[in-house]
Amino acid sequence: MKKLIYILALAALFSACSEYHKAVKSTDSSEKFKMGTEMYDQGKYSKANRLFVQIVPKYRGKPQAQRLMYMYADSFYQMKDYYTANYQFERFVSAYPESEKVEEAAFLGAKSYYFLSPIYSKDQKETIDAIDKLQAFINSFPDSEYSEEANTLVKELDYKLEQKAYEIAYQYNKTVAYTRDYQAAISAFDNFLLDYPGSSFREKALFYKFDSAYKLAINSIESRMEERLKSAMNHYNSFKKVYPESEFGQQADDMSTQISELLENYKSKS
């Protein structure tokens, strides 16, 4: 009995494969549409896409075009070809603004950009594009069932930009021992804090900004040292005011003590 079931299953499989290949080779667009829809509904998106590619131009202006174009765009999305998916979904939205699928298509098109966003250490052009596309969707469909997910994706992408900006500033701080460009490190953290005032990296940014100012001061020429020590102390005070219980507190206090001792030397000279 089990052997018979296995044979019947194989026969059904070969029959389905035969019908699919017959549809691929057929010149009948309706046959390709029917088989493509069956493949799509079964989750066989690559096979469906192969058939849709052949008939999309022939269905322009026909009643079935809207359904075909949605499945065509979604097949790219399901295949993780996000470059093509976002393009095809945007075409769908433009061509069928009154479609019941337009909201979903607009969201999936924007979400395709999200998947194109690279890791934070790489160039973030695609991340910025993804934020713009998702925000445009949110603005166009504020009451959408997809709005919550879209907002979550935007927050995730914003965090990636914050992380990128922070790491750039931090790299200035890490390399000052070689570059001696302490002021560039301070400016980088200033820019970061200005661009991302509520960032989760704020504590670290304020500390390493102080650290950069401290290094600038203690490595200064004599004629500039007192002025820069006072500036570094101001950075310390700003940091401690906002984060009195910081994980960097002891390190910052030790640096502050050294700054105070150096400043005492200038008091004795005056």
Secondary structure by P-SEA (a helix, b strand, c coil): caaaaaaaaaaaaaaaaaaaaaaaacccaaaaaaaaaaaaaacaaaaaaaaaaacccccccccaaaaaaaaaaaaaaaacaaaaaaaaaaaaaaacccccaaaaaaaaaaaaaaaaccccccccaaaaaaaaaaaaaaaacccccaaaaaaaaaaaaaaaaaaaaaaaaaaaaaacccccaaaaaaaaaaaaaaacccccaaaaaaaaaaaaaaaaaaacccccaaaaaaaaaaaaaaaaaacccccaaaaaaaaaaaaaaaaaaaaaac
